[in-house]
Amino acid sequence: MSPGLAEEKNVVEITISEFKDYFRYYYNADIPVNLIGFYGIGKSSIIKQACEDIAKRNNKKLVVLNKLSYEDKIKLLNVPEEKLKKAFVLMILNASHITKDNLYYLTITKEGNVKITLNIDFEILKKFGRNSVIFIDELSHADEEVQKILFSFILDRRLLSEYIGSYVVCAMNLSDYSLLAREIDYGVYSRMANFILEFNVDDFLKYAIDHKFDKRLIAFLSANRANVDRIVISPEELESKSFIAFHCPRTYEFLDRLIKSYESLSGKKIDAQTLRTLASSVIGFAAASQLVVFLEKIAKYNIKDIVTHPESFKNLEEDIKYYVIMYVVDNINQLGVNTVKEFFNEIAKYNEEFIQYAIIYAKTSGKLIEIKQAIPHEVFKKLMKYL
């Protein structure tokens, strides 16, 4: 985030984890929320996670309309009233890609009259009312005519004079960040609670672990935080086309999917040249080259041998250490609790940072109970206070 931006715009900065904690209060109070931030830092992901939390707290299943076929949407529209209580609906609307036809359409009745009809997605939202959320993304990139319609919808939750009733969340890029962003009327801001979403590397790493990113990629990012921390690109840099592929959570998520796609289709581990090509297309050549060097280093080690000879861990490079820690947590049952206990006892003598990383990784990946048995009790108790 550019220095002083929050003060300049008179808006509070908030991290992803903080927003997840606060979101339910705004939802309960029915106050629309607007997330402002640089593109690619996870605005869409955080809204989906926040909605999943609301659904879970209310014993409901989250249904994302965008993932449903037209036939499934018809079924949802006709679901019996008693079953409505079991679902919580989220619709993601990318304002930069839509026209009026995506909101409603014209039909001719048998009598020859023109009838304006809501899009089926809005019919579903109307049926679920407050048990639904519409996430309007890229609001500042919308066509001017569409923007006016959406502004009106934000103000009174109506479309074509029909009351939809869904809770509204918006996300936009300030013109400070994007040459394509339109300035928003300040009257619209006043109808919402506004936050500048502050990027936090730890939040992203937890997201990566929770969503089972490739472990080599997580280790690389853990040791090379600058590769996701440096995500703000100035309008001047954009205009000069200095950056086409760059670092941000979205591009690393793309890279994770590309690695898995290649290894799934080819049936083999990705080679250096292929990785450099695929990674360069999304995170840029410099970071891709760093990643290739890291994977080549991993290939030289026998990770299991490092675990059984824990004294060797101390002399490893930092990025390899992160990878070894994840290997230990993931394979604790195969390695044996006693072997892992000896490993962590050795590390605890000189570096509790990696013990803490093991706890964070275990907690996020559902292995905390197993790993607790292998970490010295006093060390575990002390480090848990900081988590």
C-alpha positions, 0 to 999 in steps of 0.5 A: 500500500502506498505510504500515507494513502489511508490518511490521504483518503481518510479511510481505515486500513485493514488486513485480510484476517481483521476483515474476516473477524469484522465482516459478520458485524457489518452483515448483521447490521446490514451496512454495505462494505466496500473494499478498496485495494490493489488488484490481485491481493485477494479481495474476491477470495476474502469475500468468499471466505467471509461468506463461508464463515457466515454460512457456517455460523448459521448452519447453512451451506454456501452456494456460489451462483457463478458455479451453477449451471442454468439447470441448477439455477432453475432448481434453486429458484424452485426450491421449497420454502422449508429448504431455503433455510439450509442455503446461503447464496453468494453471487459474484458480479464482475462489474467491468465485464457486464452490460445491462443485459446481464442484469435484466432483459426484454421479452415480448408478451403474448399480447405484444407488450414489452416486458422487462425481466430480471436475470435469473441470478437476481431472481434467486437473490430476491428469493433468498433475500438477507440469506444472500450476498451480492459481491460487486467486484471491479465497481470502479471499472464498470461501464458508466451506464452500468455503474449508475444502475449498480450505484442505485442498487447499492443505495436501495437494494432494488433493481427494476423497482423490485426489492432484492434484499441481498447484502451488498459487498463491493470492491474497487481499485482506486484510480491511484492504482489503476489507469482504468479505474473511474473516480467514484462519486463520494455520495456512494462512498458515504452509503458504505463502510469503506476499508483499504485492504492492507496486504499481509504476507502472513495472511497469504501464506496461511491462505496458501497452506489452507488451500494446499498450494504446492509445498515447494512454492509455499517454502519459496514464498516463506523464505522470499517474502519480498516476492509477494510483499512488493505488490504496489505498482505505480500508475507511471510504471503501468503506463510505461509497461515496465511490469506486465507479469508481476508479484501478487497473491493472484499470480502465485495462485495461478502459478500453483495451478500451472505446476499442478496442471503440468505434473498431473498431465505429464505424470512427472515433476516439472523440469527447470526450463518448463517451470521458468517458462510457465512461472515467467508468464505470471510472476515475471522472469526474475522471480521465476529464475529464483524459483527454479534455483530453489527447486534445483536445490531441493532436488539435491537433498535427501530430506528424510536424511536431514530429519534423522540427522537434525544437527545438519538442519542448522547449516541449511539455507533458509528456503530449504529449512522451510521445505524441511519443516513442512515435510516433517509436519506432513509426514510425522506419522511415517517418520515416527513421533520419536524421530520428529521429537529428536528433530525438534529438540535439536532445533529448539536449542538455537532457532525457535522461529522454525518451531513456530513455523511448524506450529503455524503450518500444523495448525493450518493443515490440521496436524496440530495435535500430532505435532504438539506431541513432538515439540518440547512442552515449554517451547510449544506453550510459549510459542502458542501465545503468539499465534 
